[in-house]
Amino acid sequence: MIYHCNRCRYDFEASVPPVRCPDCGSRALRRATRAERVEYLQLMKLVAAESWDDAGLRRRAGNAAAEESPSPAREKELPVCSA
């Protein structure tokens, strides 16, 4: 269920009816209207997409950096064990 704080206008999800707003502590809570739910869900989708995209960019940047500069172990000739 999605709830709305009338004091600070914070929208949030909770599995049980909350007593206080997690943002401002107010007790002025109610269930979100249809428009507020739609806006909240759209925002959550946008945040999830940006988070996924940021992780992908970091991963790609990390792979590119690894390809450009060899690790110290690759630069040195490692001794061969003759056992």
N, CA, C and O atoms as a GROMACS GRO file, in nm:
protein
  332
    1MET      N    1   0.084  -0.116   0.000
    1MET     CA    2   0.000   0.000   0.000
    1MET      C    3   0.090   0.124   0.000
    1MET      O    4   0.197   0.126   0.061
    2ILE      N    5   0.045   0.226  -0.068
    2ILE     CA    6   0.119   0.352  -0.076
    2ILE      C    7   0.046   0.456   0.010
    2ILE      O    8  -0.076   0.471   0.001
    3TYR      N    9   0.123   0.526   0.091
    3TYR     CA   10   0.069   0.626   0.182
    3TYR      C   11   0.125   0.764   0.149
    3TYR      O   12   0.227   0.777   0.082
    4HIS      N   13   0.055   0.866   0.197
    4HIS     CA   14   0.092   1.005   0.172
    4HIS      C   15   0.086   1.082   0.303
    4HIS      O   16  -0.007   1.067   0.382
    5CYS      N   17   0.187   1.164   0.326
    5CYS     CA   18   0.191   1.250   0.444
    5CYS      C   19   0.134   1.387   0.405
    5CYS      O   20   0.183   1.451   0.312
    6ASN      N   21   0.032   1.429   0.477
    6ASN     CA   22  -0.029   1.560   0.448
    6ASN      C   23   0.059   1.677   0.491
    6ASN      O   24   0.042   1.788   0.442
    7ARG      N   25   0.152   1.652   0.581
    7ARG     CA   26   0.238   1.759   0.631
    7ARG      C   27   0.354   1.789   0.535
    7ARG      O   28   0.371   1.903   0.491
    8CYS      N   29   0.433   1.686   0.502
    8CYS     CA   30   0.552   1.709   0.418
    8CYS      C   31   0.535   1.662   0.274
    8CYS      O   32   0.624   1.681   0.192
    9ARG      N   33   0.420   1.602   0.242
    9ARG     CA   34   0.388   1.554   0.107
    9ARG      C   35   0.473   1.436   0.063
    9ARG      O   36   0.491   1.413  -0.056
   10TYR      N   37   0.524   1.360   0.158
   10TYR     CA   38   0.608   1.243   0.129
   10TYR      C   39   0.519   1.124   0.095
   10TYR      O   40   0.424   1.096   0.168
   11ASP      N   41   0.549   1.055  -0.015
   11ASP     CA   42   0.480   0.932  -0.053
   11ASP      C   43   0.573   0.815  -0.028
   11ASP      O   44   0.693   0.823  -0.056
   12PHE      N   45   0.518   0.706   0.026
   12PHE     CA   46   0.602   0.591   0.058
   12PHE      C   47   0.517   0.464   0.063
   12PHE      O   48   0.395   0.470   0.075
   13GLU      N   49   0.584   0.351   0.053
   13GLU     CA   50   0.517   0.222   0.060
   13GLU      C   51   0.536   0.163   0.200
   13GLU      O   52   0.640   0.181   0.263
   14ALA      N   53   0.432   0.094   0.246
   14ALA     CA   54   0.439   0.024   0.375
   14ALA      C   55   0.344  -0.096   0.368
   14ALA      O   56   0.235  -0.087   0.313
   15SER      N   57   0.388  -0.208   0.426
   15SER     CA   58   0.305  -0.328   0.424
   15SER      C   59   0.198  -0.325   0.533
   15SER      O   60   0.095  -0.391   0.520
   16VAL      N   61   0.222  -0.250   0.640
   16VAL     CA   62   0.122  -0.232   0.746
   16VAL      C   63   0.096  -0.081   0.759
   16VAL      O   64   0.186  -0.001   0.734
   17PRO      N   65  -0.024  -0.043   0.798
   17PRO     CA   66  -0.053   0.100   0.811
   17PRO      C   67   0.044   0.168   0.908
   17PRO      O   68   0.054   0.127   1.023
   18PRO      N   69   0.113   0.270   0.864
   18PRO     CA   70   0.211   0.338   0.950
   18PRO      C   71   0.143   0.431   1.050
   18PRO      O   72   0.031   0.478   1.029
   19VAL      N   73   0.213   0.456   1.158
   19VAL     CA   74   0.165   0.548   1.261
   19VAL      C   75   0.221   0.687   1.236
   19VAL      O   76   0.153   0.788   1.257
   20ARG      N   77   0.346   0.692   1.192
   20ARG     CA   78   0.413   0.820   1.168
   20ARG      C   79   0.479   0.820   1.030
   20ARG      O   80   0.512   0.716   0.975
   21CYS      N   81   0.497   0.939   0.977
   21CYS     CA   82   0.566   0.956   0.849
   21CYS      C   83   0.715   0.926   0.870
   21CYS      O   84   0.776   0.979   0.963
   22PRO      N   85   0.774   0.841   0.786
   22PRO     CA   86   0.917   0.812   0.803
   22PRO      C   87   1.007   0.931   0.769
   22PRO      O   88   1.125   0.930   0.804
   23ASP      N   89   0.953   1.032   0.704
   23ASP     CA   90   1.034   1.147   0.665
   23ASP      C   91   1.030   1.257   0.772
   23ASP      O   92   1.135   1.307   0.813
   24CYS      N   93   0.908   1.294   0.816
   24CYS     CA   94   0.899   1.407   0.910
   24CYS      C   95   0.844   1.370   1.048
   24CYS      O   96   0.849   1.452   1.140
   25GLY      N   97   0.793   1.249   1.064
   25GLY     CA   98   0.742   1.206   1.193
   25GLY      C   99   0.599   1.245   1.222
   25GLY      O  100   0.547   1.216   1.330
   26SER      N  101   0.534   1.310   1.128
   26SER     CA  102   0.396   1.354   1.147
   26SER      C  103   0.301   1.235   1.151
   26SER      O  104   0.328   1.128   1.095
   27ARG      N  105   0.189   1.254   1.218
   27ARG     CA  106   0.084   1.151   1.221
   27ARG      C  107  -0.024   1.179   1.117
   27ARG      O  108  -0.123   1.106   1.108
   28ALA      N  109  -0.007   1.284   1.039
   28ALA     CA  110  -0.106   1.324   0.939
   28ALA      C  111  -0.090   1.241   0.812
   28ALA      O  112  -0.048   1.292   0.708
   29LEU      N  113  -0.122   1.113   0.822
   29LEU     CA  114  -0.105   1.021   0.709
   29LEU      C  115  -0.240   0.976   0.655
   29LEU      O  116  -0.341   0.976   0.725
   30ARG      N  117  -0.238   0.938   0.530
   30ARG     CA  118  -0.356   0.880   0.465
   30ARG      C  119  -0.310   0.794   0.348
   30ARG      O  120  -0.194   0.801   0.305
   31ARG      N  121  -0.402   0.712   0.298
   31ARG     CA  122  -0.370   0.634   0.179
   31ARG      C  123  -0.356   0.730   0.061
   31ARG      O  124  -0.431   0.828   0.052
   32ALA      N  125  -0.263   0.703  -0.027
   32ALA     CA  126  -0.240   0.790  -0.142
   32ALA      C  127  -0.358   0.781  -0.239
   32ALA      O  128  -0.421   0.676  -0.253
   33THR      N  129  -0.385   0.892  -0.306
   33THR     CA  130  -0.489   0.894  -0.408
   33THR      C  131  -0.436   0.822  -0.532
   33THR      O  132  -0.318   0.790  -0.541
   34ARG      N  133  -0.525   0.797  -0.626
   34ARG     CA  134  -0.484   0.729  -0.750
   34ARG      C  135  -0.373   0.808  -0.821
   34ARG      O  136  -0.274   0.749  -0.864
   35ALA      N  137  -0.390   0.938  -0.832
   35ALA     CA  138  -0.289   1.022  -0.898
   35ALA      C  139  -0.155   1.015  -0.825
   35ALA      O  140  -0.050   1.008  -0.889
   36GLU      N  141  -0.158   1.018  -0.693
   36GLU     CA  142  -0.034   1.010  -0.614
   36GLU      C  143   0.033   0.873  -0.631
   36GLU      O  144   0.155   0.865  -0.638
   37ARG      N  145  -0.048   0.767  -0.637
   37ARG     CA  146   0.008   0.633  -0.658
   37ARG      C  147   0.075   0.622  -0.794
   37ARG      O  148   0.185   0.569  -0.806
   38VAL      N  149   0.008   0.674  -0.897
   38VAL     CA  150   0.064   0.669  -1.033
   38VAL      C  151   0.196   0.746  -1.038
   38VAL      O  152   0.294   0.697  -1.093
   39GLU      N  153   0.199   0.865  -0.981
   39GLU     CA  154   0.321   0.946  -0.979
   39GLU      C  155   0.433   0.875  -0.903
   39GLU      O  156   0.548   0.873  -0.947
   40TYR      N  157   0.399   0.818  -0.788
   40TYR     CA  158   0.498   0.746  -0.707
   40TYR      C  159   0.557   0.628  -0.784
   40TYR      O  160   0.679   0.609  -0.786
   41LEU      N  161   0.472   0.548  -0.847
   41LEU     CA  162   0.520   0.430  -0.921
   41LEU      C  163   0.604   0.469  -1.041
   41LEU      O  164   0.702   0.402  -1.072
   42GLN      N  165   0.567   0.577  -1.110
   42GLN     CA  166   0.649   0.626  -1.221
   42GLN      C  167   0.786   0.671  -1.173
   42GLN      O  168   0.887   0.644  -1.238
   43LEU      N  169   0.789   0.739  -1.060
   43LEU     CA  170   0.916   0.784  -1.003
   43LEU      C  171   1.004   0.666  -0.964
   43LEU      O  172   1.124   0.668  -0.988
   44MET      N  173   0.943   0.562  -0.904
   44MET     CA  174   1.019   0.444  -0.864
   44MET      C  175   1.077   0.372  -0.986
   44MET      O  176   1.189   0.321  -0.981
   45LYS      N  177   1.002   0.368  -1.096
   45LYS     CA  178   1.053   0.306  -1.219
   45LYS      C  179   1.172   0.385  -1.273
   45LYS      O  180   1.271   0.328  -1.318
   46LEU      N  181   1.161   0.518  -1.268
   46LEU     CA  182   1.270   0.604  -1.315
   46LEU      C  183   1.394   0.586  -1.230
   46LEU      O  184   1.505   0.576  -1.283
   47VAL      N  185   1.378   0.580  -1.100
   47VAL     CA  186   1.491   0.562  -1.009
   47VAL      C  187   1.556   0.426  -1.034
   47VAL      O  188   1.679   0.416  -1.038
   48ALA      N  189   1.476   0.322  -1.052
   48ALA     CA  190   1.530   0.188  -1.077
   48ALA      C  191   1.606   0.186  -1.209
   48ALA      O  192   1.713   0.124  -1.218
   49ALA      N  193   1.553   0.251  -1.311
   49ALA     CA  194   1.621   0.254  -1.441
   49ALA      C  195   1.753   0.329  -1.432
   49ALA      O  196   1.852   0.285  -1.489
   50GLU      N  197   1.755   0.441  -1.361
   50GLU     CA  198   1.879   0.518  -1.346
   50GLU      C  199   1.981   0.441  -1.265
   50GLU      O  200   2.100   0.443  -1.297
   51SER      N  201   1.938   0.372  -1.161
   51SER     CA  202   2.031   0.292  -1.080
   51SER      C  203   2.092   0.182  -1.163
   51SER      O  204   2.212   0.157  -1.156
   52TRP      N  205   2.011   0.116  -1.243
   52TRP     CA  206   2.060   0.008  -1.328
   52TRP      C  207   2.157   0.064  -1.431
   52TRP      O  208   2.262   0.005  -1.456
   53ASP      N  209   2.123   0.178  -1.490
   53ASP     CA  210   2.209   0.238  -1.591
   53ASP      C  211   2.341   0.283  -1.529
   53ASP      O  212   2.446   0.263  -1.590
   54ASP      N  213   2.339   0.343  -1.410
   54ASP     CA  214   2.462   0.385  -1.342
   54ASP      C  215   2.552   0.265  -1.314
   54ASP      O  216   2.674   0.273  -1.332
   55ALA      N  217   2.493   0.154  -1.271
   55ALA     CA  218   2.573   0.034  -1.243
   55ALA      C  219   2.635  -0.018  -1.372
   55ALA      O  220   2.751  -0.060  -1.373
   56GLY      N  221   2.560  -0.013  -1.480
   56GLY     CA  222   2.613  -0.056  -1.609
   56GLY      C  223   2.727   0.033  -1.656
   56GLY      O  224   2.827  -0.016  -1.709
   57LEU      N  225   2.713   0.164  -1.636
   57LEU     CA  226   2.819   0.256  -1.675
   57LEU      C  227   2.945   0.232  -1.593
   57LEU      O  228   3.055   0.233  -1.647
   58ARG      N  229   2.928   0.210  -1.461
   58ARG     CA  230   3.045   0.183  -1.377
   58ARG      C  231   3.112   0.053  -1.419
   58ARG      O  232   3.235   0.045  -1.424
   59ARG      N  233   3.032  -0.048  -1.450
   59ARG     CA  234   3.087  -0.177  -1.490
   59ARG      C  235   3.164  -0.162  -1.621
   59ARG      O  236   3.275  -0.214  -1.635
   60ARG      N  237   3.104  -0.092  -1.718
   60ARG     CA  238   3.171  -0.073  -1.847
   60ARG      C  239   3.298   0.010  -1.830
   60ARG      O  240   3.400  -0.020  -1.892
   61ALA      N  241   3.293   0.114  -1.746
   61ALA     CA  242   3.411   0.197  -1.722
   61ALA      C  243   3.521   0.114  -1.655
   61ALA      O  244   3.638   0.129  -1.688
   62GLY      N  245   3.484   0.029  -1.562
   62GLY     CA  246   3.581  -0.057  -1.495
   62GLY      C  247   3.645  -0.155  -1.591
   62GLY      O  248   3.765  -0.179  -1.584
   63ASN      N  249   3.566  -0.213  -1.681
   63ASN     CA  250   3.621  -0.306  -1.780
   63ASN      C  251   3.713  -0.235  -1.876
   63ASN      O  252   3.817  -0.290  -1.915
   64ALA      N  253   3.679  -0.114  -1.916
   64ALA     CA  254   3.764  -0.038  -2.008
   64ALA      C  255   3.897  -0.003  -1.941
   64ALA      O  256   4.002  -0.013  -2.004
   65ALA      N  257   3.892   0.036  -1.814
   65ALA     CA  258   4.015   0.070  -1.742
   65ALA      C  259   4.102  -0.054  -1.726
   65ALA      O  260   4.224  -0.044  -1.735
   66ALA      N  261   4.042  -0.168  -1.702
   66ALA     CA  262   4.118  -0.291  -1.685
   66ALA      C  263   4.185  -0.332  -1.816
   66ALA      O  264   4.296  -0.386  -1.814
   67GLU      N  265   4.120  -0.306  -1.928
   67GLU     CA  266   4.178  -0.342  -2.058
   67GLU      C  267   4.292  -0.248  -2.095
   67GLU      O  268   4.387  -0.289  -2.161
   68GLU      N  269   4.282  -0.120  -2.053
   68GLU     CA  270   4.383  -0.022  -2.090
   68GLU      C  271   4.512  -0.038  -2.010
   68GLU      O  272   4.620  -0.023  -2.067
   69SER      N  273   4.503  -0.066  -1.883
   69SER     CA  274   4.624  -0.076  -1.801
   69SER      C  275   4.638  -0.218  -1.746
   69SER      O  276   4.551  -0.266  -1.673
   70PRO      N  277   4.747  -0.284  -1.781
   70PRO     CA  278   4.766  -0.420  -1.730
   70PRO      C  279   4.794  -0.419  -1.580
   70PRO      O  280   4.846  -0.321  -1.527
   71SER      N  281   4.760  -0.527  -1.514
   71SER     CA  282   4.783  -0.536  -1.371
   71SER      C  283   4.933  -0.554  -1.344
   71SER      O  284   5.005  -0.598  -1.434
   72PRO      N  285   4.980  -0.521  -1.226
   72PRO     CA  286   5.123  -0.538  -1.194
   72PRO      C  287   5.169  -0.682  -1.211
   72PRO      O  288   5.284  -0.704  -1.248
   73ALA      N  289   5.085  -0.778  -1.185
   73ALA     CA  290   5.126  -0.918  -1.201
   73ALA      C  291   5.152  -0.951  -1.346
   73ALA      O  292   5.237  -1.035  -1.376
   74ARG      N  293   5.080  -0.888  -1.438
   74ARG     CA  294   5.101  -0.913  -1.580
   74ARG      C  295   5.229  -0.847  -1.630
   74ARG      O  296   5.293  -0.898  -1.723
   75GLU      N  297   5.267  -0.735  -1.569
   75GLU     CA  298   5.386  -0.664  -1.613
   75GLU      C  299   5.512  -0.741  -1.576
   75GLU      O  300   5.610  -0.738  -1.651
   76LYS      N  301   5.513  -0.807  -1.463
   76LYS     CA  302   5.631  -0.880  -1.418
   76LYS      C  303   5.625  -1.025  -1.463
   76LYS      O  304   5.518  -1.085  -1.471
   77GLU      N  305   5.738  -1.078  -1.490
   77GLU     CA  306   5.748  -1.220  -1.523
   77GLU      C  307   5.743  -1.297  -1.392
   77GLU      O  308   5.828  -1.277  -1.306
   78LEU      N  309   5.646  -1.383  -1.376
   78LEU     CA  310   5.634  -1.461  -1.254
   78LEU      C  311   5.725  -1.583  -1.262
   78LEU      O  312   5.734  -1.647  -1.367
   79PRO      N  313   5.794  -1.617  -1.151
   79PRO     CA  314   5.882  -1.733  -1.154
   79PRO      C  315   5.801  -1.862  -1.174
   79PRO      O  316   5.689  -1.876  -1.125
   80VAL      N  317   5.861  -1.953  -1.245
   80VAL     CA  318   5.796  -2.082  -1.269
   80VAL      C  319   5.847  -2.179  -1.165
   80VAL      O  320   5.967  -2.190  -1.142
   81CYS      N  321   5.758  -2.249  -1.102
   81CYS     CA  322   5.793  -2.346  -0.999
   81CYS      C  323   5.827  -2.478  -1.067
   81CYS      O  324   5.747  -2.529  -1.145
   82SER      N  325   5.942  -2.531  -1.039
   82SER     CA  326   5.982  -2.660  -1.099
   82SER      C  327   5.987  -2.766  -0.990
   82SER      O  328   6.093  -2.795  -0.936
   83ALA      N  329   5.874  -2.820  -0.960
   83ALA     CA  330   5.869  -2.919  -0.854
   83ALA      C  331   5.860  -3.058  -0.907
   83ALA      O  332   5.855  -3.154  -0.830
   0.00000   0.00000   0.00000
